[in-house]
Amino acid sequence: MSAPTPRVQLALNVDDIERAVAFYSKLFDTQPAKRRPGYANFAVSSPPLKLVLFENPGSGGTINHLGVEVGSSAEVEAHQTRLATEGLLIDEEKSTTCCYARQDKFWVNGPDGIRWEHYVVLANSDAPGFSSLFTDKPDNVCCATPHSDDTPAEQAEPVGPADIRETVRRHYAAVAVVAGESSNKPPSCCGPSSFDVCGPGGEAVFGAALYAQSGEDTMSNAVAASLGCGVPTAVADLHPGEVVLDLGSGAGADVLIAAQRVQPGGRAIGLDMTVEMLELARRNAAIAQVDNVEFIEGYLEEIPLPDVSVDVVISNCVINLAADKRVVLREAARVLKPGGRFAISDVVADADLNAEIRASMTEWTGCIGGALNEVDYRNLLSDSGFEQIEIIETHRVHSHATAAIVRARRTTAATNASSRRH
Ligand SMILES: C[S@@+](CC[C@H](N)C(=O)[O-])C[C@H]1O[C@@H](n2cnc3c(N)ncnc32)[C@H](O)[C@@H]1O
């Protein structure tokens, strides 16, 4: 029977694999779980330990690396998000073959140079595999050689819109898990990723602190878990009786604020694709005792609402995450009533946001890599059936991007967005 996860992993270099296997089999009263030329691992159940041995003659008696084995990719991502939030530099590897197994993992450097990995074994492999971080080294043992610190955090490129959306979903699922676990703690400054989360003076550029600056309620758990880059409800001019739709509602802060503004008679709908976020938002709505709200599962690209059913579309730092913004903006126009308002916060890229940043999925999930520039934003809004377009910079969030309020009205003419039956 294999040992339970999570468990600590101790990976040792040994001079002679046969002698080491014999010794550790006795020490832990356990036979190796996996044995290959120059390699063995033990799944020790008590205490929970994954012991890995690499035959590296001349290096015997030293630590190869350390790790934490967990039970699922979501747990890997949750730890990754937590550590990125703590400011550690993360090297991520998805679906990599290493140590005769296919794994999702990430690495961080300890202060004394010891490398720690968090990983999940997805499947066994006949191939020894090499960590992609170590392919510049000829060593015949996976994970054997430290790599330089300047390896880009995300190496695997998405191949299409579905990959981008799935990467974004997985990222925010992990963020929701972390936020749900720490809802009583003050939020850290500020976002969950590797972008510039604080301004030059250390001021917050994402999240709950922006609500305090705008004079909005800052007490709810939902606001504490905000990942936004502005406060759309502060500029949406909401009135009693209106129906408000929040695209990518996350933990629900803007939905809860909007719901209170449109009372009596109005309601607020939060749309999100990430089940973990929807669960968090529903819990936050119950705690806040706001009942004219609804959180629905779905994609921005296929909003599960009828045509012409919404007075105001709001959104907070989400449109930049979509792979195809044109489809999203057409959907927003489709569900809005003629003359309906579009009032969102989003990241807007500088004209010089470079291809390297755009190609990084860490920058994309961190709300920078996928951001439109102002010209493209205006053109897409106009093409999608909006008029009276204004884009007003609020604060810098990155050396090549700014947060902005984007407002527009759905034209009173019929939109060219396709109608959908629901
Ligand atoms: C940066 S967070 C912002 C959450 C929230 N608006 C806030 O201010 O805290 C992005 C949210 O949008 C959701 N999201 C991203 N792309 C989406 C898509 N294509 N369809 C539906 N939801 C999406 C994510 O699941 C996540 O909850």
PDBQT file of the ligand as one rigid body, heavy atoms in Angstrom, charges set to zero:
ROOT
HETATM    1  C1  LIG A 501      -8.557  38.157 -11.994  1.00  0.00    +0.000 C 
HETATM    2  S1  LIG A 501      -9.923  37.236 -11.416  1.00  0.00    +0.000 S 
HETATM    3  C2  LIG A 501     -11.041  38.570 -11.049  1.00  0.00    +0.000 C 
HETATM    4  C3  LIG A 501     -12.179  38.137 -10.183  1.00  0.00    +0.000 C 
HETATM    5  C4  LIG A 501     -13.082  39.247  -9.728  1.00  0.00    +0.000 C 
HETATM    6  N1  LIG A 501     -13.646  39.982 -10.836  1.00  0.00    +0.000 N 
HETATM    7  C5  LIG A 501     -12.361  40.181  -8.791  1.00  0.00    +0.000 C 
HETATM    8  O1  LIG A 501     -12.300  41.382  -9.075  1.00  0.00    +0.000 OA
HETATM    9  O2  LIG A 501     -11.862  39.727  -7.770  1.00  0.00    +0.000 OA
HETATM   10  C6  LIG A 501     -10.594  36.561 -12.918  1.00  0.00    +0.000 C 
HETATM   11  C7  LIG A 501     -11.860  35.738 -12.757  1.00  0.00    +0.000 C 
HETATM   12  O3  LIG A 501     -12.447  35.566 -14.052  1.00  0.00    +0.000 OA
HETATM   13  C8  LIG A 501     -12.777  34.218 -14.272  1.00  0.00    +0.000 C 
HETATM   14  N2  LIG A 501     -12.621  33.982 -15.719  1.00  0.00    +0.000 N 
HETATM   15  C9  LIG A 501     -11.509  34.182 -16.462  1.00  0.00    +0.000 A 
HETATM   16  N3  LIG A 501     -11.739  33.902 -17.754  1.00  0.00    +0.000 NA
HETATM   17  C10 LIG A 501     -13.029  33.503 -17.833  1.00  0.00    +0.000 A 
HETATM   18  C11 LIG A 501     -13.857  33.070 -18.916  1.00  0.00    +0.000 A 
HETATM   19  N4  LIG A 501     -13.379  32.979 -20.160  1.00  0.00    +0.000 N 
HETATM   20  N5  LIG A 501     -15.134  32.742 -18.653  1.00  0.00    +0.000 NA
HETATM   21  C12 LIG A 501     -15.615  32.814 -17.375  1.00  0.00    +0.000 A 
HETATM   22  N6  LIG A 501     -14.875  33.207 -16.313  1.00  0.00    +0.000 NA
HETATM   23  C13 LIG A 501     -13.591  33.553 -16.546  1.00  0.00    +0.000 A 
HETATM   24  C14 LIG A 501     -11.802  33.441 -13.420  1.00  0.00    +0.000 C 
HETATM   25  O4  LIG A 501     -12.320  32.180 -13.087  1.00  0.00    +0.000 OA
HETATM   26  C15 LIG A 501     -11.643  34.347 -12.201  1.00  0.00    +0.000 C 
HETATM   27  O5  LIG A 501     -12.582  34.058 -11.211  1.00  0.00    +0.000 OA
ENDROOT
TORSDOF 0
